[in-house]
């Protein structure tokens, strides 16, 4: 069975195939937007408008201005909130149709054969996941054939923390290796219709109340 994915849905599957099935496949439940999610979306929009249009930051976001001004000093063409996608063989694809995986990079800066990828985070920097940067790098290499090197980073704007990664074009196969085991599991779930739950202490926050492992939060 064919399917499409994004980094967020990939993480949802890895965390719990059962939740992924109920939310993404069967669509019997949905994840409610939390205050933290709403705040993150608002910050992303404010930072996008600041970079793209020069829109002044609202007073409650002014503390992010020094960080953003530093990013604006990076030499090259700025691409805020750039949508990218790949087909199943890893070629660049349209974002809206004919894609296998797609994503949005918060800020991509391109100069000659070098690209900078920045992803803004408003949550905790305690457990950073650089896989998202790997996926964005793969999309960048496919969409921009002249790019030979990518400098990428997770920018935790609230904590003022930065997790840096660097990749080269000859690492493309190695970057895909970070996803292959879980994508193979996802393929198998679609083929066999087996979606095993993954019980954790976070089950009380799961929207799938019909799961055997769901429990009321106390």
N, C-alpha and C positions, 0 to 999 in steps of 0.2 A: 504493500500500500504506500502510495506517495504521501508525503507530508512536508510541511515547511516548518522552520524553526527560527528562533532568535536566541540571543544569549540568555535572556530572562526565562524563556520557556525551557531551554536546555537545563538551566539551573533548577527549575522547578521539577523537571523529570529526574535529575540526579538526586535531588533531595527526597522526592517521594513519587515514584511512578504512579501510584494510585491517585494521588491528588492531581497529577498532571492529566490522567485519563478523565477524571470527573470534571475538571475545569476546562481543559483544552480540547479534549476529544468529544466527550458526551455533552459537555456544556450544561450539566445539571446543577452546578454550583459556580459561584464566582468569588473572587477575592475582593473584599471590600477595601476601598481606599482609606488608609489610616491618615491621621494627622501628619505623621512623618512623611508619608508618600505625597500628600498634598503640598507640604512645605518643600520637598525636593523638587516637585514639578514647578512650583512658583519660582524657586531659585534658578532652576535651569532656564526658564523663560526670561527672567530678568538678565541673566548673564548672556544669553543669546542676543537679546536686544541691545545690550551694551556693546558687544563686540560687532554685531552686524550693522546696527543703525546709529550707534553712539548715544542711545537713549540713557539718560542719567539714571543711576540706580536709586531706588526708593531708599528712604532714610534707614529702614531696618536692614537693608542690604549693603549699605555704604562701606561696611567693614571688609567687603570682598573686593573693593576697588583696587587696592594695592596689588593683590594677586592678579587681577585681570589686566591691570596696566602692564605688569611684567610679561604676561602672555602676549599682549599686543606688541611688545618690543621684539618678539621673535621675527626675524626677517623671512619674508615669503608671502605668498597669496593665502589669505585666510578663508577657510570654508567652515563657518559655524553651522552646527546641526546638519551635517552632510549625510544624506541617505545613501547607503550602498548595499549591494546584494551580490550573491554568487549563485551559480547553478551547481548541480551535483558534481561536476568535474572541476569546479573551482574557478570557472571563468566569470568575469564580471557580467552581471545581469541587471535587468530593469528592477527597480525597487518594488513596483506594483504588480508585476505579473512575470511568470516564467522563472521565478527564483526558487531556490531551495532554502537558503538562509539569508537573512537580511539584518541590518542594524543601522543605528544612527550614531555617528561620532560627534561628540559635543563640539570639538574644535580640531580641525585639520589644517596644518600650515605646510605649504609645499614651496620649496626653493630648490631648483635644479633637481638633483637626484636624492634629496633628503626630505623626509616628511616628519613632522611632529604631530603626534596624536595625543590629545588631552581629553580625559573623561572626568567630569565633575562628580564628586560624591558629597552628599550632605550627611551621611551616616557616620558610624564609627570607623576608625582606621585600624581597629584591633585585629581584624581578620581580613586583610585585603585579598582580593581574588584577581590575579593578573591575567587569567584566561580571557577575560573580555578584551584586554589589550591585544592578545594574540589574534583573536578573531578580527578585530579592527585592522590589524596589520595585514592579515591575509587579504582582506577586502581592498585595502589600499594598494598592495602590490598588484592585485588583479585589475583594478580600475585605472591605475596610473603606471603604465609599463616603464616609464623612465625612473621610477623610484627604486633605488638600490638599498636604501637604509632607512629605517624607521626608529625614531626616538619617541617612546610612548610613556605616558604616566597617568596614574590615578591621582587626581588632585582632590584631597579631602578639604573642602573649603572652610568647613566649620572648625575642624581640628588643626587647620594649617599644617597638614601633613602631605607628603608627596612620595608615591611609590613609583620608581622609575624602571623601565625596561628598554632594551635596545635589540633590534632584530635586523637581519640582512636578508636580501632576496634569496640567497642560497640556503636559507633555513626554512623555506616554505613547507617542505615535507615534514620537517621536525615540528613545526608549529601545528600542523594537522594532527600529529601524533598525540597531542594533548587532548584532542576531542574524540579520536577514533574509538577507544574502548566504550565510552558512554553512548556514542552514536550507534555503535553496533548493538548495544543493549536496547536502545530505542527502536532500531529496526526490528529486532526480535519481538518486542512488545507489540508493535503494529502487526507483524506477521502472524503471531500466535494469539493475540488479544489477551495476553497475560500481563497484568499490571500489579506487581507486588507492592503492598504498603511498606513503608519504612518508618516504624514507630520510633518517635523521639520525644523528649520532654516538651517539644513545641506542638504536639498534637492538639492541645487545647486551643491553639490559635488557628487551626486548620478549618476551612469552611465546609469540609466534607463530613457532615455530621452522621452520615450513614456508615462510615468506616468503623470497623470493629475496634479500632484503637483510639477513636475520638473520645475525648472526655471533657467534661465541663471544667472550665477554669475556676480556680478557687482563689 
